[in-house]
Amino acid sequence: MKYSLIAIALAAMLAGCSSPATRDRLQIQDPTVLQNGFSATQSQAAGAVTPQWIDTYGGIKRGALLDTIQGRLQALGERKNNYFGEKAQCWLNAASAERYSRDNWGFVEEALVQANRLTTALETGQGLSVDNPELRTASVIRPDLWKQILEAKTSPLFPQCQEAQRLTACSEVEMIHAGHEAWTRNFNESQRLVDAVEKGLPGIGTALGACTPPVAVKAVPEIPPKMTLQADATFKFDRSDLGGMLPAGKAKLDQLVRDLKQVDDVTGIRIEGYTDRLGSESYNRQLSTRRAETVKRYLQNGGVSTPIAARGRGKDNPVVQCNDRNRQALIDCLAPNRRVELEFARGDAHRPAQQKPEQWQSEQTQ
């Protein structure tokens, strides 16, 4: 196959028969393409064939290579369903169309090499690039459309939107294809391809819009009906004040404060402190009350505005019964009884009915 300077010269001469208005609408960036008749150059700058180009493209068997790349692309399966796979297919489509129209300018070979490059990169996972090539047989046209395509390709939604990737990849290839037609001075065909691209550009925006991630719904924390804080893990031994509160206890209450601020159905909180059976009834009642009141103040100081009732229950309602003779063993065994319990009243009609906050408040005076 030969790619002669004579063919370029003849095309430039015939360009005088094309509509200047159509040519101008293409906003052709290459000044050599705008020359026509005998004033047209036949230089390398105008796209003349070079030995290097012949070395790269001259020996390509177009039909065989097209079929081979198409088979390799299909074999990729799901791995081709992205911008690069779609672009490789669009290059094959453009090569096939120009081959069918008996284009002998070299565009078919250039398109096949691009399709082969992308297919190989997908096969190996290396060399993938979103950049577009500068082809000898294509001139840059309609920079305004290229700008719109680039804006779509750089959208943060683009990587996750397969349809937008497909439309963008094919728009790029068709713009280069149209640039080839302009390079051959077939301005009418170039304009036809450009019109199709321009008509399809809104579809890219629509596809991107369809890929807009849903607004993240903030997870509402689940407040349990009842929460138990082991006193030994919340306060230092025999302490009930804020200074005697342990880091682990503060961390649990800090999390509770954050959770309560994110829900709107907790209508009241009841806090009850408990001790084990060791010690006097009076002392245990006072210790359990102070611990319940400290937890209450901690929540309020953290910004919890829900009504809170606090009371001490002393050694009431033991969780475990222990009969160890060794005092330390007995203390260890009775640990579950030393606790602070928090119960939450809910305004949700779907939850079991619980005591109302005002009932809890009245208990403090009993």
JODA-V215955 format. One record per backbone hydrogen bond with DSSP energy under -1.0 kcal/mol. NH is the residue of the N-H (numbers start at 1). CO is the residue of the C=O. E is the energy in kcal/mol with one decimal. If there is no record, write none. Layout:
nh:NH co:CO e:E
nh:NH co:CO e:E
//
This chain:
nh:8 co:4 e:-1.0
nh:9 co:5 e:-2.2
nh:10 co:6 e:-2.6
nh:11 co:7 e:-2.1
nh:12 co:8 e:-2.1
nh:13 co:9 e:-2.0
nh:14 co:10 e:-2.3
nh:15 co:11 e:-1.2
nh:16 co:13 e:-1.1
nh:17 co:14 e:-2.3
nh:18 co:15 e:-1.6
nh:23 co:19 e:-2.2
nh:24 co:20 e:-2.6
nh:25 co:21 e:-1.9
nh:27 co:24 e:-1.4
nh:29 co:140 e:-2.5
nh:33 co:30 e:-1.2
nh:37 co:12 e:-2.1
nh:39 co:36 e:-1.2
nh:40 co:37 e:-1.3
nh:47 co:44 e:-1.6
nh:48 co:43 e:-1.8
nh:54 co:50 e:-2.1
nh:55 co:51 e:-2.3
nh:56 co:52 e:-1.5
nh:57 co:53 e:-2.8
nh:58 co:54 e:-2.1
nh:60 co:57 e:-1.6
nh:65 co:61 e:-2.6
nh:66 co:62 e:-2.4
nh:67 co:63 e:-2.1
nh:68 co:64 e:-2.1
nh:69 co:65 e:-2.7
nh:70 co:66 e:-2.2
nh:71 co:67 e:-2.0
nh:72 co:68 e:-2.2
nh:73 co:69 e:-2.7
nh:74 co:70 e:-2.1
nh:75 co:71 e:-1.8
nh:77 co:74 e:-1.6
nh:79 co:76 e:-1.9
nh:80 co:77 e:-1.6
nh:81 co:78 e:-1.7
nh:82 co:80 e:-2.2
nh:86 co:82 e:-2.8
nh:87 co:83 e:-2.0
nh:88 co:84 e:-2.2
nh:89 co:85 e:-2.0
nh:90 co:86 e:-2.1
nh:91 co:87 e:-2.3
nh:92 co:88 e:-2.0
nh:93 co:89 e:-2.4
nh:94 co:90 e:-2.4
nh:95 co:91 e:-2.5
nh:96 co:92 e:-2.6
nh:97 co:93 e:-2.3
nh:98 co:94 e:-2.2
nh:99 co:95 e:-2.3
nh:100 co:96 e:-2.2
nh:101 co:97 e:-1.5
nh:102 co:99 e:-1.3
nh:103 co:98 e:-2.9
nh:110 co:106 e:-2.0
nh:111 co:107 e:-2.9
nh:112 co:108 e:-2.2
nh:113 co:109 e:-2.1
nh:114 co:110 e:-1.8
nh:115 co:111 e:-2.3
nh:116 co:112 e:-2.6
nh:117 co:113 e:-2.4
nh:118 co:114 e:-2.2
nh:119 co:115 e:-2.3
nh:120 co:116 e:-2.5
nh:121 co:117 e:-2.1
nh:122 co:118 e:-2.1
nh:123 co:119 e:-2.0
nh:124 co:120 e:-2.3
nh:125 co:121 e:-2.2
nh:138 co:135 e:-1.2
nh:139 co:179 e:-1.6
nh:142 co:26 e:-2.7
nh:146 co:142 e:-1.7
nh:147 co:143 e:-1.9
nh:148 co:144 e:-1.5
nh:149 co:145 e:-2.3
nh:150 co:146 e:-2.4
nh:151 co:147 e:-2.1
nh:152 co:148 e:-1.8
nh:153 co:149 e:-2.3
nh:154 co:150 e:-1.7
nh:155 co:152 e:-1.3
nh:158 co:155 e:-1.5
nh:160 co:157 e:-1.2
nh:161 co:158 e:-1.6
nh:165 co:161 e:-1.9
nh:166 co:162 e:-2.4
nh:167 co:163 e:-2.5
nh:168 co:164 e:-2.3
nh:169 co:165 e:-2.7
nh:170 co:166 e:-2.2
nh:171 co:167 e:-1.9
nh:172 co:168 e:-2.3
nh:173 co:169 e:-2.0
nh:174 co:170 e:-2.6
nh:175 co:171 e:-2.0
nh:176 co:172 e:-2.0
nh:177 co:173 e:-2.6
nh:178 co:174 e:-2.9
nh:179 co:175 e:-2.0
nh:180 co:176 e:-1.8
nh:181 co:177 e:-1.9
nh:182 co:178 e:-2.1
nh:183 co:179 e:-2.0
nh:184 co:180 e:-1.8
nh:185 co:182 e:-1.6
nh:186 co:181 e:-2.8
nh:187 co:185 e:-1.4
nh:190 co:186 e:-2.1
nh:191 co:187 e:-2.6
nh:192 co:188 e:-1.8
nh:193 co:189 e:-2.0
nh:194 co:190 e:-2.2
nh:195 co:191 e:-2.7
nh:196 co:192 e:-1.6
nh:197 co:193 e:-1.9
nh:198 co:194 e:-3.0
nh:199 co:195 e:-2.3
nh:200 co:196 e:-1.4
nh:201 co:197 e:-1.1
nh:204 co:201 e:-1.3
nh:205 co:201 e:-1.2
nh:206 co:202 e:-2.2
nh:207 co:203 e:-2.4
nh:208 co:204 e:-2.5
nh:209 co:205 e:-2.3
nh:210 co:206 e:-2.0
nh:212 co:209 e:-1.3
nh:227 co:342 e:-3.0
nh:229 co:340 e:-3.3
nh:231 co:338 e:-1.9
nh:233 co:230 e:-1.4
nh:235 co:231 e:-3.3
nh:236 co:244 e:-2.8
nh:239 co:236 e:-2.3
nh:245 co:242 e:-1.6
nh:246 co:234 e:-2.9
nh:250 co:246 e:-2.2
nh:251 co:247 e:-2.5
nh:252 co:248 e:-1.9
nh:253 co:249 e:-2.2
nh:254 co:250 e:-2.8
nh:255 co:251 e:-2.0
nh:256 co:252 e:-2.0
nh:257 co:253 e:-2.5
nh:258 co:254 e:-2.1
nh:259 co:255 e:-2.5
nh:260 co:256 e:-2.8
nh:261 co:257 e:-1.6
nh:262 co:259 e:-1.2
nh:267 co:345 e:-2.2
nh:268 co:345 e:-1.1
nh:269 co:307 e:-2.2
nh:270 co:343 e:-2.8
nh:271 co:309 e:-3.3
nh:272 co:341 e:-2.7
nh:273 co:311 e:-2.1
nh:274 co:339 e:-2.9
nh:275 co:314 e:-3.7
nh:284 co:280 e:-2.3
nh:285 co:281 e:-2.0
nh:286 co:282 e:-2.2
nh:287 co:283 e:-2.8
nh:288 co:284 e:-2.5
nh:289 co:285 e:-1.9
nh:290 co:286 e:-2.6
nh:291 co:287 e:-2.1
nh:292 co:288 e:-1.9
nh:293 co:289 e:-2.6
nh:294 co:290 e:-2.3
nh:295 co:291 e:-2.1
nh:296 co:292 e:-2.2
nh:297 co:293 e:-2.6
nh:298 co:294 e:-2.1
nh:299 co:295 e:-2.1
nh:300 co:296 e:-2.3
nh:301 co:297 e:-3.0
nh:302 co:298 e:-1.2
nh:303 co:300 e:-1.5
nh:304 co:299 e:-2.2
nh:309 co:269 e:-2.7
nh:311 co:271 e:-2.1
nh:313 co:273 e:-3.3
nh:316 co:313 e:-2.1
nh:330 co:326 e:-2.4
nh:331 co:327 e:-2.8
nh:332 co:328 e:-2.5
nh:333 co:329 e:-2.3
nh:334 co:330 e:-2.2
nh:335 co:332 e:-1.1
nh:337 co:334 e:-1.7
nh:338 co:335 e:-1.4
nh:339 co:337 e:-1.1
nh:340 co:229 e:-2.7
nh:341 co:272 e:-3.1
nh:342 co:227 e:-3.3
nh:343 co:270 e:-2.7
nh:344 co:225 e:-2.3
nh:345 co:268 e:-2.8
nh:347 co:265 e:-3.1
nh:351 co:348 e:-1.5
nh:360 co:356 e:-1.5
nh:361 co:357 e:-2.5
nh:362 co:358 e:-1.7
nh:363 co:359 e:-1.0
nh:364 co:361 e:-1.2
nh:365 co:362 e:-1.4
nh:366 co:363 e:-1.3
//
